[in-house]
């Protein structure tokens, strides 16, 4: 079930190797969602930092994931988070304002200490939320998450789209990898001009290939008696009282940190 596509490991490989894979998936899903919601509601930098370290401890120390791989996966969305936060950190005005500013033509790009602090708090909070969901998917097989969502009565259409999109991402990655290797063997990246041309050709061909792959994927599903429902075999995993106690204490600490840091103006 753990597999590799075109040189890229699918995320379920980590879940397959995780020491946490034997824990009840519905319990993991509910715990992750509860932690995620509380992190957003509290909107507290100390709580966010606590969640970051908590998920690191769970995934690496308990789950047995490699430290470098965990950090690498966690930092992957960081560039998108930073870019999305620029609009909060910086402002544009025709007049002189802000504690820090740069004049660009007739306009000023400005910011302030408060804006930078708010941006830093937002980045940490978003990264904490990402770490929660990352902790879930790095310890739970995709089909288990889908079955857990089905048991929580999430609409069937959403569940099936999630599964098909997830699987198809790796099919596209494999197609792109094959095209890139083929182009490299034909000196397709010999210089900048050739690289631009090659990139354009791959981008145009990937659409055609994706449509063909989608048709083949659906044909394969029909050949296996697909009737509109995606069913997966699943092992029965009993809920452990120690796991419930651990999650209860972890969430209790979130409340304690939030209460004790209410007076801090950061």
Secondary structure, 3 states (H helix, E strand, C coil): CCCEECCEECCHHHHHHCCCCCCCHHHHHHHHHHHHHHHHHHCCHHHHHHHHHHHHHHHHHHCCCCHHHHHHHHHHCHHHHHHHHHHHHCEEECCCCCCEEEEECCEEEEECHHHHHHHHHHHHHHHHHHHHHHHHHCCCCHHHHHHHHHHCCCCHHHHHHHHHHHHHHHHHHHHHHHHHHHHHHCCCCCCHHHHHHHHHHHHHHHHHHHHHHHHHHHHHHHHCCCCCCCCCCCCCCCCCHHHHHHHHHHHHHHHHHHHHCCCCCC
